[in-house]
Amino acid sequence: MYVWPCAVVLAQYLWFHRRSLPGKAVLEIGAGVSLPGIMAAKCGAEVILSDSSELPYCLEICRQSCEMNNLPQVRVIGLTWGHVSQDLLALPPQDIILASDVFFEPEDFEDILTTVYFLMQKNPKVQLWSTYQVRSADWSLEALLYKWDMKCVHIPLESFDADKEDIAESALPGRHTVEMLVISFAKDSL
Ligand SMILES: C[S@@+](CC[C@H](N)C(=O)[O-])C[C@H]1O[C@@H](n2cnc3c(N)ncnc32)[C@H](O)[C@@H]1O
């Protein structure tokens, strides 16, 4: 299991916005090694990490990341995109959903957005902060965002010092093309 270039860029975005994080309810989906969620927790957010409930190994990696970073208060739950599980139903309203490099398989895109939509019903102001590695110019979220009543703002990498091959001493971003998106409910006036 790796830390993906997207995770470094999203962690940098969180660091840039660290003053807004204390007390915020933050859920990371498809967390894997969980660098962004760990960063949010270190900045004072109330973080829940999640990965597929069908991949216990990945959930174990999430738990190990919490342990290694001395964050016993961070919960880890199984949350498979597009599945309405007991754990999803029981989640309290979230302020921010983190998603680093989860848009890598077009057939999963709608499942991810349905999970986000479900969380928007609990809090219409919830925002999805997501980094996306451009792997094919043919892939687009636009039609799905329209279908699920969501809007998307592209955040330029230079606006949070992430337009570099090395970020925070990590060479992972390298020459990969990574985009930062903030997705929210289209009818939210904010
Ligand atoms: C490319 S990795 C990104 C991991 C991490 N977010 C990062 O950027 O380092 C994709 C992650 O999505 C998780 N995943 C894959 N399919 C999933 C599904 N159907 N539901 C929930 N998580 C899933 C994988 O277990 C993996 O942790």
PDBQT file of the ligand as one rigid body, heavy atoms in Angstrom, charges set to zero:
ROOT
HETATM    1  C1  LIG A 201      -5.416   4.840  -5.133  1.00  0.00    +0.000 C 
HETATM    2  S1  LIG A 201      -5.729   4.346  -3.495  1.00  0.00    +0.000 S 
HETATM    3  C2  LIG A 201      -5.647   5.908  -2.627  1.00  0.00    +0.000 C 
HETATM    4  C3  LIG A 201      -5.323   5.718  -1.189  1.00  0.00    +0.000 C 
HETATM    5  C4  LIG A 201      -5.141   7.023  -0.393  1.00  0.00    +0.000 C 
HETATM    6  N1  LIG A 201      -6.368   7.803  -0.389  1.00  0.00    +0.000 N 
HETATM    7  C5  LIG A 201      -3.987   7.850  -0.945  1.00  0.00    +0.000 C 
HETATM    8  O1  LIG A 201      -4.228   8.789  -1.717  1.00  0.00    +0.000 OA
HETATM    9  O2  LIG A 201      -2.819   7.540  -0.604  1.00  0.00    +0.000 OA
HETATM   10  C6  LIG A 201      -7.502   4.034  -3.510  1.00  0.00    +0.000 C 
HETATM   11  C7  LIG A 201      -8.106   3.681  -2.159  1.00  0.00    +0.000 C 
HETATM   12  O3  LIG A 201      -9.512   3.455  -2.352  1.00  0.00    +0.000 OA
HETATM   13  C8  LIG A 201      -9.910   2.291  -1.656  1.00  0.00    +0.000 C 
HETATM   14  N2  LIG A 201     -11.069   1.714  -2.339  1.00  0.00    +0.000 N 
HETATM   15  C9  LIG A 201     -11.073   1.055  -3.524  1.00  0.00    +0.000 A 
HETATM   16  N3  LIG A 201     -12.322   0.676  -3.866  1.00  0.00    +0.000 NA
HETATM   17  C10 LIG A 201     -13.132   1.114  -2.854  1.00  0.00    +0.000 A 
HETATM   18  C11 LIG A 201     -14.540   1.044  -2.609  1.00  0.00    +0.000 A 
HETATM   19  N4  LIG A 201     -15.352   0.443  -3.495  1.00  0.00    +0.000 N 
HETATM   20  N5  LIG A 201     -15.050   1.595  -1.489  1.00  0.00    +0.000 NA
HETATM   21  C12 LIG A 201     -14.225   2.221  -0.600  1.00  0.00    +0.000 A 
HETATM   22  N6  LIG A 201     -12.867   2.323  -0.776  1.00  0.00    +0.000 NA
HETATM   23  C13 LIG A 201     -12.336   1.778  -1.877  1.00  0.00    +0.000 A 
HETATM   24  C14 LIG A 201      -8.671   1.402  -1.712  1.00  0.00    +0.000 C 
HETATM   25  O4  LIG A 201      -8.692   0.416  -0.702  1.00  0.00    +0.000 OA
HETATM   26  C15 LIG A 201      -7.548   2.414  -1.549  1.00  0.00    +0.000 C 
HETATM   27  O5  LIG A 201      -7.269   2.652  -0.196  1.00  0.00    +0.000 OA
ENDROOT
TORSDOF 0
